[in-house]
Amino acid sequence: MPHDSRTQEHAVTALLNLSICENNKGSIILSGAVPGIVHVLKKGSMEARENAAATLFSLSVVDENKVTIGASGAIPPLVTLLSEGTQRGKKDAATALFNLCIYQGNKGKAVRAGVVPTLMRLLTEPQGGMVDEALAILAILASHPEGKVAIGAAEAVPVLVEVIGNGSPRNKENSAAVLVHLCGGDQQHLIEAQDLGVMGLLVDLAQNGTDRGKRKAAQLLERMNRFVEQQKQAQVQAEAQAQAESQIQQSLPPSSANAVGS
């Protein structure tokens, strides 16, 4: 890749235009262009970085390219662009990251590059221009153990419940998908979502959501109902045990110590 920034911009723009044609995607990868694109993504002008991200998005449509691009060190600079780019740069970085993270081996790389805090920031921005993309990426990262831990640590539950209440159909669906993973085997997140009133919102989503939204809502409701049932049973058992202990106490003769004192 040439060193001066204007030529780099032209080179990346040419590759972007070439990559749009299906037949060229394999040739660009085989020609060894990816490290040069990643270099521009890290060091180029903002416009060149945006074009580099858009090129990687275009190339990553092909499944085997996801592995090559992920291995080339592209993910950390894409996360940086997602955080500090213009609106167009953020969109290009997000679509590239979404594509790359469909491949399981790239999910941990994205999490370790700090993508989750960046996505949470985009979810809660007042202008909200990146909510769709942020939730779509979180929904695929939540299925990865490291992703699940990072999303839980980012205090995502209130934001996800809010979206299930007020988001678009697609965003409700993705929020429910993230919550299904978070609440799987983690009672703390389940209790938090329950306290925030998610049950009523899920009943509505199970009736009126997209097909996938309905499925995710039903899964979450089943999990929550099971948890509520377990809580009730535990409470009944605790009360029964306390009652039994109190009856035993009452039926015991006064202790010898009491007898001496009387």
matplotlib code that plots the C-alpha trace (Angstrom):
import matplotlib.pyplot as plt

x = [0.0, 1.5, 2.7, 1.3, -2.3, -3.9, -2.7, -3.7, -7.2, -7.4, -6.1, -8.6, -11.4, -10.4, -10.4, -13.8, -15.3, -13.7, -14.9, -18.5, -18.4, -18.9, -16.2, -13.5, -13.9, -11.7, -9.1, -8.6, -8.0, -5.7, -3.7, -2.7, -4.4, -5.9, -2.8, -2.6, -6.3, -5.8, -2.8, -5.0, -7.7, -5.3, -3.3, -5.1, -7.2, -10.7, -12.1, -9.5, -10.3, -14.0, -13.3, -11.1, -13.9, -16.4, -14.0, -13.6, -17.4, -17.8, -15.1, -16.4, -19.7, -17.9, -17.6, -14.0, -12.9, -14.3, -11.5, -8.7, -9.8, -10.2, -6.7, -5.2, -5.7, -8.6, -11.0, -9.3, -9.1, -12.7, -13.7, -11.7, -13.5, -16.8, -16.0, -14.5, -15.6, -18.1, -21.6, -20.7, -17.5, -19.4, -21.9, -19.2, -17.3, -20.5, -21.5, -17.9, -17.9, -21.3, -20.2, -16.9, -18.5, -20.9, -17.7, -17.4, -13.6, -13.9, -16.3, -13.7, -11.3, -14.0, -14.8, -11.1, -10.8, -13.4, -16.4, -19.0, -18.5, -18.4, -21.7, -23.3, -22.3, -23.9, -27.1, -27.5, -26.4, -29.1, -29.2, -29.5, -28.3, -26.6, -29.1, -30.0, -26.4, -25.3, -28.1, -27.5, -23.8, -24.7, -27.2, -24.4, -21.8, -24.1, -23.9, -20.1, -19.0, -16.7, -19.4, -22.0, -19.7, -18.7, -22.4, -23.4, -20.5, -21.5, -24.8, -26.8, -30.0, -31.8, -31.0, -32.3, -35.5, -36.1, -35.7, -38.1, -40.6, -40.0, -37.8, -38.6, -39.8, -36.3, -34.6, -37.1, -36.2, -32.5, -32.8, -34.8, -32.2, -29.4, -31.4, -32.1, -28.3, -27.7, -30.4, -29.3, -27.8, -27.4, -30.1, -28.8, -29.6, -32.9, -33.9, -32.8, -34.9, -37.9, -37.6, -37.6, -41.0, -39.8, -42.5, -45.4, -43.3, -42.4, -46.1, -46.7, -43.7, -44.8, -48.1, -47.1, -43.4, -41.6, -41.5, -38.1, -39.1, -42.1, -39.8, -37.2, -40.0, -41.5, -38.1, -37.5, -41.0, -40.6, -37.3, -38.7, -41.8, -39.7, -37.5, -40.6, -41.9, -38.6, -38.6, -42.1, -41.2, -38.0, -40.1, -42.7, -39.9, -38.2, -41.5, -42.3, -38.9, -39.2, -42.6, -41.3, -38.3, -40.6, -42.9, -39.9, -38.7, -42.2, -42.4, -39.0, -39.1, -37.6, -33.8, -32.1, -30.5, -34.0, -35.0, -32.0, -32.8, -36.5]
y = [0.0, 3.4, 5.7, 9.1, 9.6, 10.8, 7.8, 5.5, 7.0, 6.4, 2.9, 1.9, 3.6, 1.5, -1.7, -0.7, -0.3, -3.5, -5.5, -4.7, -7.1, -10.7, -12.2, -9.8, -10.6, -13.7, -12.2, -9.2, -11.5, -13.8, -10.8, -10.2, -6.8, -7.2, -6.1, -2.9, -2.2, -2.8, -0.4, 2.3, 1.5, 2.2, 5.1, 6.7, 9.9, 9.6, 9.3, 6.6, 4.7, 4.8, 3.4, 0.7, -0.3, -0.4, -2.5, -5.0, -5.1, -5.8, -8.6, -10.1, -11.1, -14.2, -16.7, -17.8, -14.1, -13.6, -15.8, -14.2, -10.6, -11.5, -13.0, -9.9, -7.7, -5.7, -6.0, -3.6, -0.7, -1.3, -1.0, 2.3, 3.6, 2.5, 4.7, 7.8, 7.8, 10.1, 8.7, 7.1, 5.7, 4.2, 2.6, 1.1, -0.2, -1.6, -3.5, -4.9, -6.0, -7.6, -9.6, -10.6, -11.6, -14.1, -16.3, -17.6, -17.3, -13.5, -12.9, -13.1, -10.8, -8.2, -8.5, -8.3, -5.2, -3.4, -3.5, -4.0, -0.7, 1.1, -0.6, 0.3, 3.9, 3.9, 2.4, 5.2, 8.2, 10.9, 11.1, 7.3, 6.9, 3.6, 1.7, -0.8, -1.8, -1.9, -4.3, -6.5, -6.9, -7.4, -10.2, -12.2, -11.5, -12.7, -16.3, -16.3, -16.9, -13.8, -11.7, -12.7, -11.8, -8.4, -7.5, -8.5, -6.4, -3.4, -3.1, -3.8, -5.1, -1.8, -0.6, -3.9, -3.8, -0.2, -1.2, -4.2, -1.6, 1.2, 0.0, -0.9, -4.5, -5.6, -3.9, -5.5, -8.9, -8.4, -7.1, -10.1, -12.4, -10.8, -11.2, -14.9, -15.4, -13.1, -14.8, -18.3, -19.6, -16.2, -15.4, -11.9, -10.7, -12.5, -10.8, -7.4, -7.7, -9.0, -6.0, -3.6, -5.0, -7.0, -9.7, -7.5, -6.3, -9.9, -10.9, -8.1, -9.1, -12.8, -11.7, -8.8, -9.2, -10.5, -14.3, -14.4, -11.8, -13.9, -17.0, -15.1, -13.6, -17.0, -18.5, -15.7, -15.9, -19.7, -19.1, -16.4, -18.3, -21.3, -19.0, -17.4, -21.0, -22.0, -18.9, -19.7, -23.3, -22.3, -19.8, -22.5, -24.9, -22.2, -21.4, -25.0, -25.6, -22.6, -23.7, -27.3, -25.9, -23.6, -26.6, -28.7, -25.8, -25.5, -29.3, -29.5, -29.6, -26.6, -27.0, -27.9, -24.4, -23.0, -25.5, -24.4, -20.7, -21.2]
z = [0.0, -0.9, 1.9, 1.1, 2.3, -0.9, -2.9, -0.1, -0.2, -4.0, -3.7, -1.0, -2.9, -6.0, -3.9, -2.4, -5.9, -7.1, -4.0, -4.7, -7.7, -6.3, -8.6, -7.3, -3.6, -3.7, -6.0, -3.6, -0.7, -2.7, -3.9, -0.3, -0.1, 3.4, 5.5, 3.4, 4.0, 7.7, 7.7, 6.2, 8.7, 11.5, 10.1, 7.2, 7.1, 8.3, 4.8, 4.0, 7.2, 6.3, 2.9, 4.4, 6.8, 3.9, 1.8, 4.7, 5.1, 1.4, 1.5, 4.7, 3.1, 1.9, 4.8, 4.3, 4.1, 7.7, 9.0, 6.9, 7.9, 11.5, 11.6, 10.0, 13.0, 11.5, 14.5, 17.0, 14.5, 13.4, 17.1, 17.3, 14.2, 15.7, 18.7, 17.1, 13.4, 11.7, 11.4, 8.1, 9.6, 12.5, 10.2, 8.0, 11.1, 12.6, 9.4, 9.0, 12.7, 12.4, 9.4, 11.0, 14.3, 12.6, 12.6, 16.2, 16.2, 15.8, 18.7, 21.4, 19.4, 19.2, 23.0, 23.9, 21.7, 23.9, 21.5, 24.3, 26.2, 22.8, 21.8, 25.1, 24.6, 21.1, 22.6, 25.1, 22.9, 22.9, 19.1, 18.9, 15.3, 15.9, 18.1, 15.3, 14.6, 18.2, 19.2, 16.2, 17.1, 20.8, 19.9, 18.1, 20.8, 23.6, 22.4, 23.1, 26.8, 26.8, 25.1, 27.7, 30.6, 29.0, 28.3, 31.9, 33.3, 31.2, 33.1, 30.0, 31.6, 32.2, 28.7, 27.1, 29.1, 28.0, 24.4, 24.8, 26.1, 23.5, 20.6, 17.0, 16.4, 15.2, 18.2, 20.7, 19.1, 19.4, 23.0, 24.0, 22.3, 24.4, 27.6, 26.8, 26.9, 29.9, 32.0, 31.1, 34.3, 35.9, 38.4, 39.2, 35.7, 35.8, 39.1, 37.8, 34.7, 36.7, 39.1, 36.1, 35.0, 32.0, 32.5, 31.2, 28.3, 27.3, 27.4, 24.9, 22.7, 22.7, 21.2, 18.9, 18.1, 15.0, 14.7, 16.3, 18.9, 19.9, 20.2, 22.4, 24.5, 25.1, 26.1, 28.6, 30.0, 30.5, 32.2, 34.5, 35.4, 36.3, 38.4, 40.2, 40.8, 42.3, 44.5, 45.8, 46.5, 48.4, 50.4, 51.3, 52.3, 54.4, 56.2, 56.8, 58.2, 60.5, 61.7, 62.3, 64.3, 66.4, 67.2, 68.3, 70.5, 72.1, 72.8, 74.5, 78.4, 80.1, 80.2, 83.4, 83.5, 83.6, 86.3, 88.5, 88.0, 89.0]

ax = plt.figure().add_subplot(projection="3d")
ax.plot(x, y, z, "-o")
ax.set_aspect("equal")
plt.show()
